[in-house]
Amino acid sequence: MEKNKWRARDYVVIPRSLLSTKLTPASFRTWIALASFCYDSDSCFPSNRAILERMPPGTSLGTIQTAKRDLEAAGLIHRTR
């Protein structure tokens, strides 16, 4: 088994409370992808395409959009339009 070499910004911190939040796997992965854009800030503004590039192959743009709505409904993200 090959060992991963972690580099700065290759990881995100996941709050323990997120683990007990009922989310779909796609919503959970989308939250992680969003967090990976925020770095040391509480806000970030990645495009859906940029998020999609960090998701597993085969993930659709519709899946990202649905996951963002679910995360907003759960109070885990706030979107400005």
C-alpha positions as CSV (number, residue, x, y, z in Angstrom):
1,M,0.0,0.0,0.0
2,E,1.4,3.4,-1.0
3,K,1.6,6.0,1.7
4,N,0.0,9.4,0.9
5,K,2.3,12.4,1.2
6,W,0.2,15.1,2.7
7,R,1.0,18.7,1.8
8,A,-0.2,22.0,3.1
9,R,-3.8,22.7,2.0
10,D,-4.3,19.0,1.1
11,Y,-6.6,18.5,4.1
12,V,-9.5,20.2,5.9
13,V,-10.5,20.2,9.5
14,I,-14.0,18.7,10.0
15,P,-15.9,19.9,13.1
16,R,-17.0,17.0,15.3
17,S,-20.6,18.3,15.1
18,L,-20.7,17.7,11.4
19,L,-20.2,14.0,12.0
20,S,-23.5,13.8,13.8
21,T,-25.4,15.9,11.2
22,K,-27.6,13.8,8.9
23,L,-26.2,14.4,5.4
24,T,-26.1,12.5,2.1
25,P,-22.6,11.4,1.1
26,A,-22.7,13.9,-1.7
27,S,-23.6,16.7,0.6
28,F,-20.8,15.7,3.0
29,R,-18.2,15.6,0.2
30,T,-19.5,18.9,-1.1
31,W,-19.0,20.5,2.4
32,I,-15.4,19.1,2.4
33,A,-14.8,20.5,-1.1
34,L,-16.1,23.9,0.0
35,A,-14.0,23.9,3.1
36,S,-10.9,23.1,1.0
37,F,-11.4,26.4,-0.8
38,C,-11.7,28.5,2.4
39,Y,-8.2,27.9,3.8
40,D,-7.9,30.2,6.8
41,S,-11.1,32.1,6.2
42,D,-14.8,31.5,7.0
43,S,-15.9,32.3,3.5
44,C,-15.1,31.3,0.0
45,F,-16.7,31.7,-3.4
46,P,-15.8,28.7,-5.6
47,S,-17.8,28.1,-8.8
48,N,-19.8,24.9,-9.1
49,R,-17.3,23.8,-11.8
50,A,-14.4,24.3,-9.4
51,I,-16.2,22.3,-6.7
52,L,-16.9,19.6,-9.3
53,E,-13.2,19.2,-10.1
54,R,-12.6,18.2,-6.5
55,M,-15.4,15.6,-6.5
56,P,-15.2,11.9,-7.5
57,P,-15.5,11.2,-11.2
58,G,-19.0,10.9,-12.4
59,T,-20.4,13.5,-10.0
60,S,-22.9,15.8,-11.9
61,L,-23.3,19.5,-11.7
62,G,-26.9,18.8,-10.5
63,T,-25.5,16.8,-7.6
64,I,-23.4,19.8,-6.5
65,Q,-26.3,22.1,-6.7
66,T,-28.6,19.8,-4.7
67,A,-25.9,19.3,-2.1
68,K,-25.4,23.0,-1.7
69,R,-29.2,23.5,-1.2
70,D,-29.1,20.7,1.4
71,L,-26.2,22.2,3.2
72,E,-27.9,25.6,3.3
73,A,-31.1,24.1,4.6
74,A,-29.1,22.3,7.4
75,G,-27.5,25.7,8.3
76,L,-24.0,24.5,7.4
77,I,-23.4,27.1,4.8
78,H,-24.8,30.5,3.9
79,R,-24.9,31.5,0.3
80,T,-25.1,35.1,-1.0
81,R,-26.5,35.7,-4.4
